[in-house]
Amino acid sequence: MIIDLPSTTSSKINKAMVDLREKGGTVALGRVLTLVIVTDEGESEEPIEAANAASFEHPCRVIVVGRGSRRGAARMDAQIRVGGDAGASEVVVVRLYGQLADHGATVVVPLLLADAPVVVWWPGESPAVPAEDPIGSLAQRRITDGARTKRPLATLAALQDSYRPGDTDLTWTRLTSWRGLLAAALDQPPHEKVISAVVAGSPDSVSTDLMAAWLAVRLRCPVRRVRSGRSGSGLGSVVLTRKSGDTSLIRPDQLTATLSVPDQPRREVALRRRGLRDCIAEELRRLDPDDVFAEVLAKGLPMVAKHAEAAAKASTRAGTKSATPATAPVEAAADPATPKARGGRRRKTDAGLTTVPDGAPGNGPTLATDGDTHTADDLAGSARRAAEAGDSVAESGSTRSRTTARRGAGTAPRTRTPRAAVAATADAPTTAAPRKAASRRAAPAKTASTKPATRQSAGRKDAATESAPAPDATPTPARRARRTAR
């Protein structure tokens, strides 16, 4: 049964409820508490359904305060639900408009059950300090739901700072099944200490943060919170590391989870996401302060933040160390008396060994040959001088051969000799000694830099020899006359 009371007052609402009790047989006896739900207008139906379902376990009077528009005149509309529309309770819905929307406590106080505990529930946005709210100050228990707010993580941080005994949050209530399964898994052998833990969930999951904080408090080990999955997916997995292996509880969907324990087969367990009905029914079972939740907020969350900060510093140090180049070893100071310390190299000259300062011409890389130290420029110069000497000797040998051939032509008849043979005969006695001299001068340069120069000088000598004209063996009239006279 639903009775609407537009533009009414608290006294009229109480009178209407008394009439229903007398006419319809509805009694107020057996109500164990008063549940006050504070929400915005248009968002009250789902909490009312959850409260009606929980009333079968906890018979109570439900007062719903719907805050409407703050514009216009102050007005209060009411609605009374009893019977099948209220479950095992009686529901009073009041909608406040205008200035009255900010004074819900004055409307709620006349409707409370006498001598019954009061529980206040904010299904959506909650005040910064629930215990200091005008309606929250009337209750022994104050229930919030950080997962249904616009900024869940900010709501959790505010609750951590403003916690008072009697405060709780439904994000903590949703972890009851997870905590029970993990505790049962750790009670089984092997009874080893947990070394570390990893909790993974969506970035905006307050339940994931609370689970990590609870494990940090109870296990006294480093706990790492990992952000995975899409927003709104909630807690996804918990992995506990021990010496014998990992104990994991992974929920790939919102219905079932896989529990893995070392040396035991995997098990599929029912682990669906709990709804408002189950959560609010659990919270109404106890009206005393939740000490475990208080410890998780006060100690667990700072411990998880401390572990995350330590891990971030360790990773930063490791990255900096790997990016820093290795430091070059410091060379020992050289003796100032040595040529190396004076900034030069040693060069062999006609006067002996001298020191060539750095930057001087010919101060190239040093090469050791025959026990002496020479520069590459010195060796190249020696090879070049040897090549020039070979060229000059070849030219002088060719000229001398032509002169000898001409002189011999006037004294005795000569037979015609091929040009190559004449060149070889002319070069053989004259170039042997200069070649030996050149090779002795170029002997220290036993490096690859002298080979091109030697080949070049040899090529020049062969070209000069081939270009030299051979002795003229053609008979002349004088020669013919002498031959005829003989």
C-alpha positions as CSV (number, residue, x, y, z in Angstrom):
1,M,0.0,0.0,0.0
2,I,1.3,3.5,-0.9
3,I,-0.1,6.7,0.5
4,D,1.0,10.0,-0.9
5,L,1.0,13.2,1.2
6,P,1.9,16.2,-0.9
7,S,3.0,19.5,0.8
8,T,2.8,17.9,4.3
9,T,4.6,18.1,7.6
10,S,6.2,15.7,10.0
11,S,3.2,15.7,12.4
12,K,0.8,14.8,9.5
13,I,3.1,12.0,8.5
14,N,3.0,10.5,12.1
15,K,-0.8,10.9,12.3
16,A,-1.2,9.0,9.0
17,M,1.0,6.2,10.2
18,V,-1.0,5.8,13.4
19,D,-4.2,5.6,11.4
20,L,-2.7,2.9,9.2
21,R,-1.7,0.9,12.3
22,E,-5.2,1.1,13.7
23,K,-7.2,0.5,10.5
24,G,-4.9,-1.9,8.7
25,G,-3.5,-3.7,11.6
26,T,0.1,-2.6,11.0
27,V,2.1,-2.6,14.2
28,A,5.3,-0.9,15.1
29,L,6.3,-3.6,17.4
30,G,9.3,-5.8,16.4
31,R,11.2,-3.0,14.6
32,V,14.8,-3.4,15.7
33,L,16.2,-0.1,14.2
34,T,15.6,2.9,12.1
35,L,17.4,3.1,8.8
36,V,17.8,6.6,7.3
37,I,18.7,6.8,3.6
38,V,20.0,10.1,2.4
39,T,20.0,10.5,-1.4
40,D,19.1,12.9,-4.2
41,E,15.7,13.0,-5.8
42,G,15.3,10.4,-8.5
43,E,18.0,8.1,-7.2
44,S,16.1,6.6,-4.3
45,E,14.4,3.5,-5.8
46,E,17.4,1.2,-5.9
47,P,18.3,1.9,-2.2
48,I,14.7,1.4,-1.2
49,E,14.6,-2.0,-2.9
50,A,17.8,-3.0,-1.2
51,A,16.5,-1.9,2.2
52,N,13.2,-3.8,1.7
53,A,15.1,-7.0,0.9
54,A,17.3,-6.5,4.0
55,S,14.3,-5.9,6.1
56,F,13.4,-9.6,6.0
57,E,16.5,-10.1,8.0
58,H,16.4,-6.9,10.0
59,P,12.8,-5.5,10.5
60,C,13.2,-1.8,10.6
61,R,11.6,1.5,9.8
62,V,13.1,3.0,6.6
63,I,13.1,6.8,6.3
64,V,14.3,8.0,2.8
65,V,15.3,11.7,2.6
66,G,15.3,12.8,-1.0
67,R,16.9,16.2,-1.6
68,G,15.2,18.0,-4.5
69,S,15.7,21.3,-6.2
70,R,16.8,24.1,-3.9
71,R,15.0,26.7,-6.0
72,G,11.5,27.9,-5.2
73,A,9.6,27.8,-1.9
74,A,10.3,25.3,0.9
75,R,8.1,22.3,0.6
76,M,8.0,18.7,1.7
77,D,6.2,15.9,-0.1
78,A,5.8,12.5,1.6
79,Q,4.9,9.0,0.7
80,I,4.1,6.1,3.1
81,R,4.6,2.5,1.9
82,V,3.4,-0.5,3.9
83,G,2.6,-4.1,3.2
84,G,3.9,-5.7,0.1
85,D,5.5,-2.5,-1.1
86,A,7.6,-2.3,2.1
87,G,8.7,-5.9,2.7
88,A,8.9,-6.5,6.4
89,S,9.3,-2.9,7.3
90,E,7.5,0.4,6.8
91,V,8.9,3.0,4.4
92,V,8.5,6.7,4.7
93,V,9.8,8.7,1.7
94,V,10.1,12.5,2.2
95,R,11.2,14.8,-0.6
96,L,12.5,18.2,0.4
97,Y,12.6,21.3,-1.8
98,G,13.9,24.9,-1.4
99,Q,15.7,25.8,1.8
100,L,14.2,22.8,3.5
101,A,16.6,20.5,1.4
102,D,19.5,21.5,3.7
103,H,17.6,20.8,6.9
104,G,16.8,17.2,6.7
105,A,17.6,16.5,10.3
106,T,14.6,18.6,11.5
107,V,12.3,16.4,9.4
108,V,13.9,13.1,10.4
109,V,13.9,13.5,14.2
110,P,10.1,13.3,14.7
111,L,9.9,10.2,12.6
112,L,12.5,8.1,14.5
113,L,11.5,5.0,16.5
114,A,11.8,5.5,20.2
115,D,14.6,3.6,21.9
116,A,15.9,2.0,18.7
117,P,19.4,2.4,17.2
118,V,19.8,4.6,14.2
119,V,21.8,3.8,11.0
120,V,22.4,6.4,8.3
121,W,23.3,5.3,4.8
122,W,24.5,7.5,1.9
123,P,24.2,5.4,-1.3
124,G,25.8,8.2,-3.4
125,E,27.7,11.3,-2.6
126,S,28.5,11.6,1.1
127,P,29.5,14.5,3.3
128,A,33.2,15.1,3.9
129,V,32.9,14.1,7.6
130,P,29.9,11.9,8.0
131,A,30.0,12.0,11.8
132,E,29.7,15.8,11.8
133,D,26.7,15.8,9.4
134,P,23.4,16.9,11.0
135,I,21.8,13.6,10.1
136,G,24.9,11.5,10.6
137,S,25.3,12.8,14.2
138,L,22.0,11.1,15.1
139,A,23.3,7.6,14.2
140,Q,25.4,4.9,15.8
141,R,26.5,3.6,12.4
142,R,27.2,5.6,9.3
143,I,27.5,3.8,6.0
144,T,29.0,5.3,2.8
145,D,29.7,3.8,-0.6
146,G,32.8,5.2,-2.2
147,A,32.4,3.1,-5.4
148,R,29.2,5.0,-6.4
149,T,30.7,8.5,-6.1
150,K,32.1,10.6,-8.9
151,R,35.6,10.4,-7.4
152,P,36.1,7.1,-5.6
153,L,39.7,7.5,-4.7
154,A,39.2,11.0,-3.4
155,T,36.3,9.8,-1.3
156,L,38.5,7.1,0.2
157,A,41.2,9.6,1.1
158,A,38.6,11.8,2.7
159,L,37.2,8.9,4.7
160,Q,40.7,8.0,5.8
161,D,41.2,11.5,7.2
162,S,37.7,11.9,8.7
163,Y,37.2,8.4,10.2
164,R,35.2,8.2,13.4
165,P,34.2,5.1,15.3
166,G,31.1,3.8,13.7
167,D,32.0,4.8,10.1
168,T,32.1,2.1,7.4
169,D,32.0,1.8,3.6
170,L,30.3,-0.7,1.4
171,T,33.5,-1.1,-0.7
172,W,35.0,-2.7,2.4
173,T,31.9,-4.9,2.8
174,R,32.3,-6.2,-0.8
175,L,35.6,-7.8,0.2
176,T,34.2,-10.1,2.8
177,S,34.0,-13.1,0.4
178,W,37.6,-12.4,-0.9
179,R,39.0,-12.2,2.6
180,G,37.3,-15.4,3.7
181,L,38.7,-17.4,0.8
182,L,42.2,-16.1,1.2
183,A,42.2,-16.8,4.9
184,A,40.9,-20.3,4.3
185,A,43.6,-20.9,1.7
186,L,46.4,-19.7,4.1
187,D,45.1,-22.0,6.9
188,Q,45.9,-25.0,4.8
189,P,49.4,-26.5,4.7
190,P,52.1,-25.6,4.0
191,H,52.0,-23.0,6.8
192,E,54.7,-20.8,5.4
193,K,55.1,-17.1,5.7
194,V,54.0,-14.9,2.9
195,I,57.0,-13.1,1.3
196,S,55.1,-10.6,-0.9
197,A,51.7,-10.0,-2.3
198,V,50.3,-8.5,-5.5
199,V,46.7,-7.1,-5.7
200,A,45.4,-6.2,-9.2
201,G,42.2,-4.3,-10.0
202,S,40.8,-1.4,-12.0
203,P,42.3,2.1,-11.5
204,D,39.2,3.4,-9.8
205,S,38.6,0.4,-7.5
206,V,38.5,1.4,-3.9
207,S,38.0,-2.2,-2.9
208,T,41.4,-3.1,-4.5
209,D,43.1,-0.5,-2.4
210,L,41.4,-1.7,0.8
211,M,42.4,-5.3,0.0
212,A,46.0,-4.4,-0.4
213,A,45.9,-2.4,2.8
214,W,44.3,-5.3,4.7
215,L,47.0,-7.8,3.4
216,A,49.7,-5.3,4.4
217,V,48.4,-5.1,7.9
218,R,47.8,-8.8,8.5
219,L,50.7,-10.3,6.6
220,R,53.4,-7.7,7.4
221,C,55.0,-8.1,4.0
222,P,55.4,-5.8,1.0
223,V,52.2,-5.5,-1.0
224,R,52.0,-4.1,-4.5
225,R,48.9,-2.6,-5.9
226,V,48.6,-3.1,-9.7
227,R,46.1,-1.2,-11.9
228,S,44.6,-3.5,-14.5
229,G,41.4,-3.9,-16.4
230,R,38.8,-1.3,-17.4
231,S,37.3,1.3,-15.1
232,G,34.4,-0.1,-13.0
233,S,35.6,-3.8,-13.2
234,G,36.6,-3.8,-9.5
235,L,39.0,-6.2,-7.9
236,G,40.5,-8.8,-10.3
237,S,43.2,-10.9,-8.6
238,V,45.3,-11.5,-5.5
239,V,48.6,-13.4,-5.6
240,L,50.4,-14.4,-2.4
241,T,54.0,-15.5,-2.8
242,R,55.5,-18.1,-0.5
243,K,58.6,-20.4,-0.7
244,S,56.6,-23.3,-1.9
245,G,54.8,-21.3,-4.6
246,D,52.1,-18.8,-5.3
247,T,48.6,-18.9,-3.8
248,S,46.3,-17.0,-6.2
249,L,42.7,-16.0,-6.4
250,I,41.8,-14.8,-9.8
251,R,38.3,-13.6,-10.9
252,P,38.2,-13.3,-14.7
253,D,34.5,-12.4,-14.7
254,Q,31.9,-11.2,-12.2
255,L,30.7,-14.7,-11.4
256,T,33.4,-17.2,-10.6
257,A,37.0,-17.2,-9.6
258,T,39.9,-19.7,-9.7
259,L,41.7,-20.6,-6.4
260,S,45.2,-22.0,-6.9
261,V,47.2,-23.4,-4.0
262,P,50.6,-25.2,-4.3
263,D,50.5,-29.0,-4.5
264,Q,46.7,-28.9,-4.8
265,P,44.4,-28.9,-7.8
266,R,42.8,-25.7,-9.0
267,R,39.3,-25.0,-7.8
268,E,36.5,-23.0,-9.2
269,V,34.6,-21.0,-6.6
270,A,31.5,-18.8,-6.8
271,L,32.6,-15.2,-6.3
272,R,30.1,-12.9,-7.8
273,R,30.1,-9.2,-7.2
274,R,28.0,-8.4,-4.2
275,G,25.0,-6.2,-4.6
276,L,23.5,-3.5,-2.4
277,R,21.1,-6.0,-0.8
278,D,23.8,-8.3,0.5
279,C,26.1,-5.5,1.6
280,I,23.5,-3.5,3.5
281,A,22.2,-6.6,5.1
282,E,25.7,-7.5,6.4
283,E,26.3,-4.1,7.7
284,L,23.0,-4.1,9.7
285,R,24.1,-7.3,11.5
286,R,26.4,-5.4,13.8
287,L,26.0,-1.9,15.2
288,D,29.4,-1.7,17.0
289,P,32.4,0.0,15.4
290,D,34.4,-2.0,12.9
291,D,37.9,-2.1,14.4
292,V,39.4,-4.0,11.4
293,F,38.2,-1.4,9.0
294,A,39.6,1.4,11.2
295,E,43.0,-0.4,11.3
296,V,43.1,-0.8,7.6
297,L,42.4,3.0,7.1
298,A,44.9,4.1,9.7
299,K,47.8,1.7,9.1
300,G,47.2,-0.4,6.0
301,L,46.9,2.4,3.4
302,P,50.0,4.2,4.6
303,M,51.9,0.9,4.5
304,V,50.9,0.3,0.9
305,A,51.8,3.8,-0.1
306,K,55.2,3.4,1.6
307,H,55.9,0.1,-0.3
308,A,55.0,1.8,-3.6
309,E,57.3,4.7,-2.9
310,A,60.2,2.4,-2.0
311,A,59.6,0.4,-5.2
312,A,59.5,3.6,-7.3
313,K,62.8,4.8,-5.7
314,A,64.5,1.5,-6.4
315,S,63.4,1.4,-10.0
316,T,64.6,5.0,-10.4
317,R,68.0,4.2,-9.0
318,A,68.3,1.1,-11.2
319,G,67.4,3.2,-14.3
320,T,69.9,5.9,-13.4
321,K,72.7,3.5,-12.7
322,S,72.2,1.7,-16.1
323,A,72.1,5.0,-17.9
324,T,75.3,6.4,-16.4
325,P,78.5,5.6,-18.5
326,A,81.3,3.8,-16.9
327,T,84.0,6.1,-15.4
328,A,87.3,5.9,-17.2
329,P,90.2,4.7,-15.0
330,V,92.6,7.5,-13.9
331,E,96.0,7.2,-15.5
332,A,99.1,7.4,-13.4
333,A,101.0,10.6,-13.6
334,A,104.0,10.3,-15.9
335,D,107.6,11.3,-15.0
336,P,108.1,14.9,-16.2
337,A,111.6,14.0,-17.4
338,T,110.3,11.6,-20.0
339,P,109.5,12.7,-23.5
340,K,105.9,11.4,-23.1
341,A,105.3,13.7,-20.1
342,R,106.7,16.7,-22.1
343,G,104.1,16.2,-24.7
344,G,106.3,14.9,-27.6
345,R,107.6,11.8,-29.4
346,R,111.1,10.6,-30.2
347,R,112.5,10.9,-33.7
348,K,115.7,9.4,-35.1
349,T,117.8,12.0,-36.9
350,D,121.4,12.2,-38.1
351,A,122.4,13.7,-34.8
352,G,120.7,10.9,-32.8
353,L,117.3,10.6,-31.1
354,T,115.4,13.9,-30.6
355,T,112.0,14.7,-29.2
356,V,109.4,16.1,-31.5
357,P,106.7,18.2,-29.8
358,D,103.1,17.5,-30.3
359,G,101.6,19.3,-33.3
360,A,105.0,19.6,-35.1
361,P,105.2,18.5,-38.7
362,G,105.9,14.8,-39.1
363,N,104.7,14.0,-35.6
364,G,102.4,11.2,-36.7
365,P,101.9,7.8,-35.1
366,T,105.1,6.1,-34.1
367,L,106.4,2.8,-35.5
368,A,109.1,0.7,-33.9
369,T,111.6,-0.8,-36.4
370,D,115.0,-2.4,-35.6
371,G,114.9,-1.2,-32.0
372,D,114.4,2.5,-33.0
373,T,111.3,4.6,-32.8
374,H,110.2,6.5,-36.0
375,T,107.1,8.3,-37.1
376,A,105.1,7.2,-40.1
377,D,106.0,10.5,-41.8
378,D,109.7,9.7,-41.4
379,L,109.3,6.3,-43.0
380,A,107.3,7.6,-45.8
381,G,109.9,10.3,-46.5
382,S,112.7,7.6,-46.6
383,A,110.7,5.5,-49.0
384,R,110.1,8.6,-51.2
385,R,113.8,9.5,-51.3
386,A,114.7,5.9,-52.1
387,A,112.3,5.9,-55.0
388,E,113.8,9.2,-56.4
389,A,117.3,7.7,-56.1
390,G,116.2,4.7,-58.0
391,D,114.7,6.8,-60.8
392,S,117.9,8.9,-61.1
393,V,120.1,5.8,-61.2
394,A,117.9,4.2,-63.9
395,E,118.1,7.4,-66.0
396,S,121.9,7.6,-65.7
397,G,122.2,3.9,-66.5
398,S,120.2,4.3,-69.7
399,T,122.3,7.3,-70.8
400,R,125.5,5.4,-70.1
401,S,124.3,2.4,-72.1
402,R,123.5,4.6,-75.2
403,T,127.0,6.2,-75.0
404,T,128.8,2.9,-74.8
405,A,126.8,1.5,-77.7
406,R,127.7,4.5,-79.9
407,R,131.4,4.2,-79.1
408,G,131.4,0.5,-79.9
409,A,129.8,1.1,-83.3
410,G,132.8,2.9,-84.6
411,T,135.4,0.3,-83.6
412,A,133.9,-3.0,-84.4
413,P,131.0,-4.4,-86.2
414,R,128.1,-5.2,-83.9
415,T,125.3,-7.6,-84.5
416,R,121.7,-6.6,-84.2
417,T,120.4,-7.2,-80.8
418,P,116.8,-7.0,-79.7
419,R,115.8,-3.9,-77.8
420,A,114.7,-5.7,-74.6
421,A,118.0,-7.6,-74.4
422,V,120.0,-4.4,-74.9
423,A,118.0,-2.7,-72.2
424,A,118.5,-5.6,-69.8
425,T,122.3,-5.6,-70.6
426,A,122.6,-1.9,-70.1
427,D,120.7,-1.9,-66.8
428,A,122.3,-5.0,-65.2
429,P,125.8,-3.6,-64.4
430,T,124.8,-0.1,-63.6
431,T,121.6,-0.3,-61.4
432,A,122.7,-3.1,-59.0
433,A,124.8,-0.9,-56.7
434,P,122.3,2.0,-56.5
435,R,119.5,-0.4,-55.8
436,K,121.4,-1.9,-52.9
437,A,122.1,1.5,-51.6
438,A,118.5,2.5,-51.9
439,S,117.4,-0.7,-50.2
440,R,119.9,0.0,-47.3
441,R,118.5,3.5,-46.9
442,A,114.9,2.2,-46.9
443,A,115.7,-0.8,-44.7
444,P,114.2,0.6,-41.5
445,A,110.8,1.2,-43.2
446,K,109.6,-2.4,-43.1
447,T,106.0,-1.3,-43.0
448,A,103.1,-1.4,-45.4
449,S,103.5,2.4,-46.1
450,T,106.8,1.9,-48.1
451,K,105.5,-0.8,-50.4
452,P,103.5,1.5,-52.7
453,A,106.5,3.9,-53.0
454,T,108.8,1.0,-54.0
455,R,106.4,-0.3,-56.6
456,Q,106.0,3.2,-58.0
457,S,109.8,3.7,-58.2
458,A,110.2,0.3,-59.9
459,G,107.4,1.2,-62.4
460,R,109.2,4.5,-63.2
461,K,112.5,2.7,-63.8
462,D,111.0,0.1,-66.1
463,A,109.2,2.9,-68.1
464,A,112.5,4.9,-68.4
465,T,114.4,1.8,-69.5
466,E,111.8,0.9,-72.1
467,S,111.6,4.5,-73.4
468,A,115.5,4.7,-73.9
469,P,116.4,4.2,-77.6
470,A,118.5,1.1,-78.5
471,P,121.8,1.4,-80.2
472,D,121.5,2.0,-84.0
473,A,122.6,-1.2,-85.8
474,T,121.6,-0.1,-89.3
475,P,124.6,-0.3,-91.9
476,T,125.9,3.1,-93.1
477,P,127.8,3.9,-96.4
478,A,131.1,4.1,-94.5
479,R,130.5,0.8,-92.9
480,R,129.7,-0.8,-96.2
481,A,132.9,0.7,-97.7
482,R,135.0,-0.8,-95.0
483,R,133.4,-4.1,-95.3
484,T,134.0,-4.1,-99.1
485,A,137.7,-3.1,-98.6
486,R,138.1,-6.0,-96.2
